[in-house]
Amino acid sequence: SVCFGTSVTLQAGGANNYTWNSTQTGTTSGATLTFTPNGNITVNLSGTLTGCTTPGTTSINLTVKPKPTVGVTSPSICNGQTATMQANGASTYSWSAGLGSGNPKTTPALTTTTTYIVTGTDANNCTNTAVSTVTVKLLPPTPTITQRNDSLFCSTIGGASYNWYRNNVFLVTTNVPNLKITQSGTYSVEVVGTNSCTSVRSAN
């Protein structure tokens, strides 16, 4: 038995001249027959010795086992984060880029969109692959703060929201890039972008 898509080489012996015949390969001659079976098949072989006219015959039945249908998630992360990829459809898994075996599998921290290949093996010892593309989204630029009268203004405009801190303790989230000062303290801000990624927090 072989896995689907696997090349097979059959080697004849015991005669001088050989003829192979099957529904897939047709009729060919020679001591070897190499092909990739696309389904269960019977291959017939006849062979003659020099000076003999009556051939000897034999046959082999090839069973083709299906490959597993391997799937894998393709997560999106923010710059500098790790991603967890989840494969399915097989029994065991190995990953490219030195990630080793196991499932699910966590990447190192990534700064660019990266592609990984997972190879899944099933109980029949047949394998197949799937591709996971981890998309890395950009962070908003690191903001700065300016003060005008009793309000603070974030330099980054166009974010989805703004997380404000006072004395390094979270204070409030606003939907606009400014904050009215109601208490003394040291303030900083981080921007949540429209892609849901959060910037590095501003200096105090």
C-alpha positions in Angstrom: 0.0 0.0 0.0 1.1 3.6 -0.7 -0.1 7.0 0.1 -1.9 9.0 -2.7 0.6 10.9 -4.8 3.5 8.6 -4.0 5.7 7.3 -6.9 6.1 3.5 -7.0 8.9 1.5 -8.6 8.3 -2.2 -9.2 11.3 -4.4 -9.9 11.0 -7.7 -11.8 13.3 -10.7 -11.4 13.6 -14.3 -12.5 13.6 -13.8 -16.3 15.3 -12.0 -19.1 12.5 -10.1 -20.8 9.5 -8.5 -19.0 6.2 -7.0 -20.0 4.1 -5.0 -17.6 0.4 -4.3 -18.1 -2.2 -2.3 -16.1 -5.2 -0.1 -16.7 -3.2 2.9 -15.7 0.2 2.3 -17.3 -0.9 0.3 -20.4 1.7 -2.1 -21.7 5.4 -1.4 -21.2 8.6 -3.5 -21.2 11.7 -3.5 -19.0 12.8 -4.9 -15.6 11.4 -1.9 -13.7 8.1 0.0 -13.8 7.9 3.4 -12.2 4.6 5.3 -11.9 2.3 7.2 -9.5 -0.9 5.2 -9.0 -4.1 7.3 -8.8 -6.2 4.6 -7.2 -6.2 0.9 -6.3 -4.8 -1.1 -9.2 -3.6 -4.5 -10.2 -0.3 -4.6 -12.2 0.3 -7.8 -14.3 3.8 -8.9 -15.2 4.9 -11.6 -17.7 8.6 -12.7 -18.2 10.4 -15.0 -20.5 13.8 -16.6 -20.5 16.0 -16.5 -23.5 15.2 -19.5 -25.7 11.8 -20.1 -24.0 8.5 -19.1 -25.5 6.2 -19.7 -22.6 6.2 -16.8 -20.2 5.9 -16.8 -16.5 3.3 -14.5 -15.0 2.6 -12.8 -11.7 0.7 -9.8 -10.5 0.7 -7.2 -7.7 -2.2 -5.4 -6.1 -1.5 -1.8 -5.1 -3.7 -0.1 -2.5 -3.7 3.7 -2.5 -4.3 5.3 0.9 -5.8 8.8 1.0 -3.7 11.7 2.3 -5.1 13.6 5.3 -6.8 16.9 4.6 -4.7 19.3 6.7 -5.9 22.7 7.6 -4.3 25.5 9.7 -5.3 28.9 11.0 -3.7 32.1 9.7 -3.8 34.6 12.6 -3.3 38.3 12.6 -1.2 40.0 15.3 0.3 43.4 16.1 4.0 44.1 15.6 6.1 42.5 18.2 3.6 39.9 19.4 3.6 36.1 19.1 0.9 34.1 17.2 -0.6 30.8 18.0 -1.4 28.6 15.0 -3.9 25.7 15.2 -3.7 22.8 12.7 -6.3 20.1 12.1 -7.0 17.1 10.0 -4.1 14.8 11.0 -2.7 13.0 14.0 0.7 14.6 14.4 2.2 17.8 13.1 5.6 19.2 12.3 6.3 22.9 11.5 8.8 24.7 9.3 11.2 27.4 10.4 12.5 25.4 13.2 9.3 25.4 15.2 9.4 21.6 15.7 6.4 19.4 16.4 3.2 19.7 18.3 -0.1 21.5 18.0 -1.1 24.2 18.6 2.2 26.0 17.9 3.3 29.5 19.0 5.7 31.6 16.9 8.4 33.8 18.3 7.7 37.6 18.4 7.2 38.7 14.8 7.8 42.1 13.2 6.9 41.1 9.6 4.3 39.0 8.0 5.6 35.4 8.0 4.6 32.2 6.3 4.8 28.8 8.0 4.3 25.3 6.5 2.8 22.5 8.7 3.0 18.9 7.7 0.4 16.6 9.2 0.7 12.8 9.4 -2.3 10.5 9.9 -2.7 7.0 11.4 -1.9 5.5 7.9 1.4 7.3 8.0 0.4 9.5 5.1 1.2 13.2 5.1 -0.1 16.4 3.7 0.8 20.1 4.2 -1.0 23.4 4.8 0.3 27.0 4.9 -0.3 29.5 7.7 0.3 33.1 6.9 0.7 35.2 10.1 -0.2 38.8 9.2 1.7 41.4 11.3 -0.2 44.7 11.6 1.7 48.0 12.2 1.5 49.8 15.5 0.4 53.5 15.6 3.4 55.8 15.9 4.5 56.5 19.5 2.6 59.7 20.5 3.8 62.8 22.4 1.7 65.1 24.6 1.4 68.8 24.6 -0.5 71.0 27.1 -2.6 74.0 26.3 -4.3 75.6 29.3 -6.2 72.9 31.1 -6.1 70.2 28.4 -3.7 67.7 27.1 -3.4 66.9 23.4 -2.1 63.7 21.8 0.1 64.1 18.7 -1.4 61.1 16.9 -4.8 62.0 15.4 -7.0 59.4 13.8 -6.7 56.5 16.2 -9.7 54.5 17.3 -9.3 55.5 20.9 -6.7 56.9 23.4 -5.7 55.3 26.7 -4.6 58.0 29.2 -2.5 57.3 32.3 -1.8 59.5 35.3 1.3 58.6 37.4 1.6 55.4 35.4 -1.9 54.2 36.5 -4.6 53.8 33.8 -7.0 56.7 34.0 -9.5 56.7 31.2 -10.1 55.9 27.5 -11.3 58.7 25.2 -12.5 58.7 21.6 -10.8 62.0 20.9 -7.1 62.8 21.1 -7.3 65.2 24.0 -8.0 65.1 27.8 -9.2 67.8 30.2 -6.9 68.0 33.3 -8.8 67.6 36.5 -6.0 66.4 38.8 -2.3 67.2 39.2 0.0 64.4 38.1 2.3 63.1 35.4 0.4 62.0 32.3 1.1 59.7 29.4 -1.0 58.2 26.6 -1.1 55.3 24.2 -3.0 55.2 20.9 -5.3 52.3 19.9 -5.3 52.2 16.1 -8.1 51.4 13.8 -6.5 47.9 13.3 -6.8 47.3 17.1 -3.0 47.6 17.7 -1.8 49.7 20.5 1.2 52.1 20.3 4.1 52.3 22.6 3.1 54.7 25.4 4.3 58.2 25.2 6.9 59.6 27.5 5.5 61.3 30.6 
